Amino acid sequence: GRYQVEKFLGEGGKKRVYLAHDSVLDRDVALAVIKTEGLDAASISRVTREAQALGRLGDHPHILQIFDLGRESFQGKDQPYMVLPLMPGGDVEGLIEQAPDHRLPLEQTLTLAKQVCRGLEFAHGKGIVHRDLKPGNVWLTADGTAKIGDFGLALPLDRPRLTQEGMMVGTVAYMPPEQAMGSEVTPKADLYSLGAMLYEMVAGRPPFLGDDTVAIIGQHINTPPVAPSWHNAQCPRPLEALIMRLLAKDPAERPASTADVLAALEAIDLADVGASLAAPSD
């Protein structure tokens, strides 16, 4: 109908993405077809919740806008789809993969972190917790501006949970301990995920690695992270201190809000490089 598919762009865990042309508004768009294989009704309903969450957020320069949501019969299956802006810059995950030693330049790291922070601040102000913030969910425009997308796990604070109590959702490399344990999730969960993302941009690897999901989750819950300067000696001391606060196991020990994180990021002097906060334990 309205959207003429032109070519396949790629796929992730939840979506297959195509370049399409919107014949009504005469513009190219990204058509994200939701993978429904093996999904139950509650899982498919999260797709609608993603669109509702984004619609509730409205337009913000650092949140990926959603143009349209619909369903189409394809090969005998009812396929939900979302229509999104094209993001020619790819995502932050791609930036990290391509960077030397998988570390981003510190100036670029700070710029991206500030933009993500502004997007989170806006979302939190609207009562939305993302719950799956990670480099692969931060998209980039042609000029490198960051936009947070994939609000499929977003949790409006004033609506009942669609997931079963105790069910673990999110991506383990960036998952806050309270989310891994099925406890209450607040905006501070997104701050932990931002800390894990910052850590990876600076250190070239996530804060915790393991042979399997259980091993990584166990470290999120029980193991203090090694200071990022152990992996990158050029990490400024105030940035390191902020990352370590964001990665606090207890949400109460993290910064109070995204506004506080943004203020800390704005105050960082890239020349302030010093000794590591902590060496790795044996």
N, C-alpha and C positions, 0 to 999 in steps of 0.2 A: 504494500500500500504506500503509505507516506514515505517510508524509508527504503531506499534502494541500496542493497548491500553491494559494495564494490570490491573489497578484498578482506581477507583474514589478517588481523594484526597480531594476535597472540592469545594465550590463555593462562589463567592462574588456577588456583585451587577451586574458586567458586564461579568463575565466569569465562566465557569465550568472547573475545572482543573483535569486532569487525569495523572497518571503515565503511561508513554509509553516507548517503546523500539525502538530506531532508528536502523533499520536493516542494513542501509548502513554504518553507522559509529560505530555500535555495542556499543551503550551507552544508558543509561536510561535518559529520558528527561521529562520535564513537558509539557503536551499538553493542552493549554488553548483554549477551544472552546468558541467563543464569543456568548453571548445570543443575538439573533436577534429578539426575540419576542417583538412586539410593536415598533421596531426601524424603522425610515424612512431611506431613502438613505443617507441623510447627516450624520446621526448618525453612520451608518455602515461605512461610509467613514472615520470616525475618527479612526477606527481600522487600516485601511491602513496608516493613518497619524501617529499612534503610532509606527508602524513598520518602517516607513520612518524616523521618529524622532530618533528612536533608531539606525537605520542604519547610519544616518547622524552623530550621536555621535561617532560611532565606539566603540572601546574597551577601557573601563576605569575600574579600580578596584572597583569603588563604584557606577557603573551603571550596571543594569541588562542587560546582552547581549541578543539579540534575534537571535536564530539559523535559523528560517525559518518562512515563512508566506504562507498560502494557503487557498483553499476553498475545501470543501468536501460535497457531497450530503448525507444528513443524514435524514432519515424518511421523504423523499420528500422535504426537505428544503436545500437551499444552505447555508452551515455553514462556515463562516470564522474561521480560527484557527491560533494560534501562537505557535511556539515551543520554549521553554525557558529552561534554566538550572534548574535542581532541586535545591531548596533552603531548605536543611534539617533543618536549624535553625528557620524556620517559619518567622514571621515578628515582628516588634517592637510593634505593637498592641498586639500581643500575649504575649510579654515580660511584657508589662504594666499590662495586665489582670492578669497575674500570680504573679506579684510582691506583697510583703506585702504592704498594703494600696495603691496599684497601683503606687507606687513610685519606680523608678529604683535607684540603688546606684549611687551616684554622679559621681564617677569615670567612671562607665559605661555610664552614661548620656553624659559626656564630650567626651568620645571616640566615641560614636555613632554620636554625633553632629558634631565633626570634620570630620568624614568620609562622612556624608551627605553633609557637607559644601564643601568638595573637589569634590564630584560628581556634586553638583550644580555649582560650579565654572567652571568646565569643560563644563557643558551643556550651561551655560550662555555665555561662550567664543565661543561656536559654534552657538550662536544666538537662543538658545532654552529656553523658559520659561515653567516650568512644569505645573503650575496652579492647581495642586491637590496634593501637598505634604502633607502627613499625615502618622501616624505610620503604617497604613495598607498597605502603598505603599513603605515601606522601608523593604526590605527582608534581610535575614541573612543566611550566609553560615554556614557550620557545626562548624567553629571556631568563629562564632559571627560577622564576617565582614559584614558591612552594604552595601547594594546595592539598589539604587533607581530604582524602576520599575514603571509600569503603567503610561507610558507617553501618554495615550490616549487623554488627554486634552492639551498636549503640544502644545505651540504656537510658531512656527518659526517666528522670528521678521520680516523676509523679505518676508513672504508669506501672502496672503489674509486670513482673518478669514473664517472658514467654518460655524461657529455659527452665528446666526442672531445678529445684533448689539443689545445690551441691554439684551441678553439672559444670565441668570446666570448659570455658570458651576462651579463644584468643590464640596467640602464637607464642610458643613456649620461650623462645629466646628473649622476649621482651615482656614477659608476663609478671605482674606484681604478685608477691606472695599471697596476699589476701584473696586475689582472684583464683590463684592455683588451688587454694584450700576451700573455695566455694563460700568465702565469707562476704560480708557486705562490701560492695564496690562503690566508691565515691570518686569525685574528680581527682583525688590524690592517686588513684590507680593510673590515670593517664600520665601523671607526673613521673611515676616510676618508669613507665614505658618510654617517656621522653628521655629520662636519664639513661636507659639502656641503649636507646638510639644514639644519643650524644656520645656515649662511651664507644660505640662501634665506629662512629665517624672519626673520633680522635685516635682510638687505639688500633683500628683495623680489624677488630673482631668483637663479638658481643661480650658482655661481662662474664657469661658462663657458657662453657662448652661441655658436651658430654656425649656418650655413645648412644644414648636414647633419651626419650622424653622424660622418663622418670628421673634419670640422673640430673638433667638440667633443672627440672622443677625442684628437686631436693636442694640444689644449690641456691636457687632463688629464696627458698624458705629458710635455709640454715647457714649458708656460707657467706662470709663477707667478701665483697669483690676486691680483687687486686686493684690498687690505684692505677688509673689510666696512664700516668707518667712512667710506670714500669714498662709499658709498651711503646710510649712516645714521649721522649724526654723533653720535647718542646711544648708539652701541654702546660698552659699557664696555671699557676697555683690556684687563683680564684675559680677558674673553670673546673679544675680537678675537685676542689672543695664542693662546688655546686653539684657536680655529677654524683659525688659520694653521698651528698644529702638527698638527692633525688632517689638514689638507690637504697635508702634506709628501709630495713625490713618492716619497721613500725610506721604506718602512715603518719602518725602524730609527729614523727621526727623529720618528715619531709617538709619542704617549704609550704607555707600556708595556702598559697594560691598560685595560679599561673601569672598573676600580676607581679608577685614577688620574684618568681623565676625570671620574668622578663626584665625586671629592674636589675637583678644580679647579672644577667647576660649583658645588659647595656653598660654595666660598670666595668666589665672585664677589659684589662689592658693586655694585649697579646705579647707585650714585651716582658710581662711579669712571669718569668719562667724560673722555677726553683726546684728544690729537693722534693722528692716524692713524699706523699703523705704516709705511705706504708709500703713495705716490700712484701712480696708474696710469701705466704706461710709455707713451711715445708710440708 
